[in-house]
Amino acid sequence: MGRLRVMSGSEVCDLLGRHGFVEVRRRGSHIVMQRQEADRTTTIPIPDHKELRIGTLRSIIRQSGIARSEFEA
């Protein structure tokens, strides 16, 4: 496993968008992204900050189901 790169909230939203997630709303400093599938809906809140903390980024990776390698440097 490589190191996770430093990413902003908007960069993470762009990456999630390429994997089928759509922005459903913004409130304050958070963006809520959703992906509809046949049997479930995945919803992920993303802080719209310049740099996301490593734990926040790990949580987003876990919730999204996207390969960690997509987020590595």
VMD Tcl script that draws the C-alpha trace (Angstrom):
set ca {
  {0.00 0.00 0.00}
  {1.24 3.43 -0.93}
  {0.79 6.65 0.98}
  {-2.46 8.52 0.71}
  {-1.97 11.87 -0.97}
  {-3.18 15.13 0.53}
  {-6.51 15.93 -1.08}
  {-9.03 18.75 -0.84}
  {-12.75 18.20 -0.52}
  {-13.37 19.28 -4.11}
  {-10.70 16.85 -5.41}
  {-12.40 14.00 -3.57}
  {-15.78 15.06 -5.01}
  {-14.31 15.01 -8.53}
  {-12.87 11.53 -7.97}
  {-16.17 10.24 -6.57}
  {-17.99 11.82 -9.52}
  {-15.91 9.71 -11.90}
  {-17.17 6.63 -10.03}
  {-20.88 7.40 -10.31}
  {-21.47 9.63 -7.27}
  {-23.60 12.76 -7.71}
  {-23.71 15.85 -5.52}
  {-27.16 16.01 -3.93}
  {-26.73 19.02 -1.64}
  {-24.37 21.46 0.08}
  {-24.84 22.84 3.52}
  {-22.26 24.97 5.24}
  {-18.85 23.45 4.65}
  {-20.08 19.96 3.70}
  {-20.98 18.41 0.36}
  {-23.20 15.33 0.30}
  {-22.53 12.87 -2.52}
  {-24.77 9.90 -3.38}
  {-24.64 6.88 -5.67}
  {-27.81 4.95 -6.54}
  {-27.49 1.23 -7.16}
  {-30.15 -1.38 -7.81}
  {-30.37 -2.57 -4.21}
  {-28.90 0.32 -2.18}
  {-27.97 3.97 -2.00}
  {-24.56 5.07 -0.75}
  {-24.39 8.53 0.84}
  {-21.11 10.19 1.81}
  {-20.68 13.61 3.47}
  {-17.45 15.34 2.44}
  {-16.00 18.40 4.21}
  {-15.25 21.13 1.66}
  {-11.83 21.95 3.12}
  {-8.49 22.70 1.46}
  {-6.91 19.62 3.08}
  {-8.81 16.63 4.45}
  {-7.44 14.87 7.52}
  {-6.09 11.38 6.91}
  {-8.75 9.75 9.09}
  {-11.52 11.57 7.22}
  {-10.07 10.43 3.90}
  {-9.86 6.83 5.12}
  {-13.49 6.97 6.19}
  {-14.54 8.29 2.77}
  {-12.58 5.47 1.07}
  {-14.23 2.85 3.29}
  {-17.75 4.22 2.72}
  {-17.36 4.65 -1.04}
  {-16.07 1.16 -1.80}
  {-13.55 2.63 -4.25}
  {-10.05 1.09 -4.32}
  {-7.58 2.81 -2.03}
  {-5.07 2.99 -4.92}
  {-7.25 5.70 -6.53}
  {-6.42 7.98 -3.57}
  {-2.70 7.19 -3.32}
  {0.14 9.41 -4.49}
}
mol new
graphics top color blue
foreach p $ca { graphics top sphere $p radius 0.5 }
foreach p [lrange $ca 0 end-1] q [lrange $ca 1 end] { graphics top cylinder $p $q radius 0.2 }
display resetview
